[in-house]
Amino acid sequence: MKVTGILLFRVPRMAGSQPILLGSTMDVSHFSFFERSTAKEFILFACRTISRSAPYNQRQTVKEREYVVYVVNQSGLVVLVVADEAYPRGSGFAVCKKVAEEYMAAEGDQWMSIQQDNKKSVPLLDKLLVQAQDPASVDKIAKVQSEIDETKRAVETTIHKMLNRGETLENLASMSNDLSVQSKMFVKQAKDINKCCTIL
């Protein structure tokens, strides 16, 4: 999972007007040295083209080869996050939202009056690109899912260790005071059904 770039454009509502680059940051280190400048140019071109047709106050995804571009247009401020296909969709939009919020908090309404592309580095975007490499750091849902997966692995490991000591889940269930007679029968029947299925 990798985020390759974050780009910001101001898209005037006037028909035929060109989107204006407010800032961009890209990590093209996974390209060969000789391809990096071409990759940056193509990403800029593709994102400018996509931002031109981004619907106002909506979000969308655009797939281009092995990349997905997450697009959010907030009243003419268009945020684009370029990531690989493995990057979680929810996290892609969470990055877009975070970029828009932090950029607007830092710049206020000044971005609305910018008339020329900004080719300078924007430290805020550089910082957010680094953070975006870990989806759990920007997306609370991804973080919770990660914690659930970690807990699940820990429980599975604990159960396997317990069963390796010679105890079986069925024996533990039959001795448990927490399970009703019905639940104990269910565990026994499930074991019998599973035996039947493995014979077939």
Secondary structure, 3 states (H helix, E strand, C coil): CCEEEEEEEECCCCCCCCCEEEEEEECCCCCCHHHHHHHHHHHHHHHHHHHHCCCCCEEEEEEECCEEEEEEEECCEEEEEEEECCCCHHHHHHHHHHHHHHHHHHHCCHHHHCCCCCCCCCHHHHHHHHHHCCHHHHCHHHHHHHHHHHHHHHHHHHHHHHHHCCCCHHHHHHHCCCCCHHHHHHHHHHHHHHHHHHHC
